[in-house]
Amino acid sequence: MRRMIWFEWKRIWQSRLTQFAAAGCALFLIFCVWSSIQQIMAVDSEGNTVFGMDAAKTLREFGEKQTLDQETVDGIVKEYLERTENPETASEDSNLEFLSEEVYRTWYLPRRELYSIIRNVYWEDGRRDTMAGVLWDHYGEDFYEARTRRVQEWLSVYQGNQVITPAEADWWVKKDAAVGTYQYGYYKGWDLILAAASTWTILIMMVACIGIAPVFAGEYQTKCDSLLLCMRYGKSRLIAAKLLASWLYVSTVYWGIALVYCAIYLLLLGTGGWDLPIQISSTNAVSYNLNMAQASGLVLLLGWLYTLGMTGITLFLSSLLKNAYSVIIAAFLLLIVPTFLSMSSGGYLWKHVLALLPAKITDFSFTSYLVFRVGGLIVTWPTAAMALNGAGALLLSGLAYAVFRRHQVNR
């Protein structure tokens, strides 16, 4: 059996199209990593805008790790408000957040992200106040009580948009209670991994489809199907070896590429911030109780299982269609068409069905409150998607096994 798997594995990799697709995808993603690092922007202590690794260094300097308990939050807010009252550091210009131009450039801009996190917790839905307006109105107010209200506001919005039901909103309230005190610090490497992982998974899915499309369709195309099925293990071990080799190929490509770009980010930008809460990376409410490393791991695992789901679909198509290029076209359509279908354009059922499609990993975000309910069990979007796509990959691979094994051969 091992020799059969090894033989099928080599057959997949011997395809020039597969080699070019895998190499092209890897090179393109490495370029994207380099490009995303070059686009990092920050403002240093002298008010100069810097980019790339210089920007990462500046963010690290101003990203001193600190626990945002109530006393710390009040101190940070007070420091800003005092500058808006001091004639030497204040101005009447709302575009400068009521600070003098020098203070705005050299003191506020390097710390803007931290102040934005605090403001967005206090910022009531629908308000368009300035930073000073929000912080003056809420100075001294309990930071985490305000955060709870923001979460409840978001849950009300999601109910109104037919994303969740009242029972699911109550479930989120209980889950959100597990979110603890914020910690703030430098986390740029992890932030870029989270920002890019879901989008890049689509490219990896395309490479996977190209590699495994000929697994069964190629045998039809070359008229070798009748010969293979007449062999001693042609209707059992050989088909199983094809399926296992396909899964091994897809997993190798996915994790090989994913781990390479993650390693590049973390080597260049550092692993700092791995233990910071995911909440500080978004301006919207987030109720997942995860740190940056856990969130990154979850997104990578989600991408892998979505990719396996697409693998099952491709193998099933390969067992049905008689031409490998037809399989590639059909698989690409199943990847591309759903990206044009908006999850916000339909009702409750539409949103939940779309979310489970492999292509919709591009829509996943930890700010989403979409959940799935099976009987009395409620699970998050990633949990449901991983379970369904994992099970779907097994089921569709089994169907591919049966279709190829039982199809009518030409004699």
Helices and strands as residue ranges (DSSP letters): H 2-14, H 16-38, E 41-43, E 49-51, H 52-62, E 66-67, H 70-85, G 94-96, H 101-103, I 104-108, G 109-111, H 112-122, H 131-138, H 143-160, H 166-176, E 183-184, H 188-212, H 214-221, H 225-229, H 237-269, G 278-281, H 292-320, H 324-336, G 337-340, H 348-355, G 358-363, E 371-374, E 377-380, H 381-406
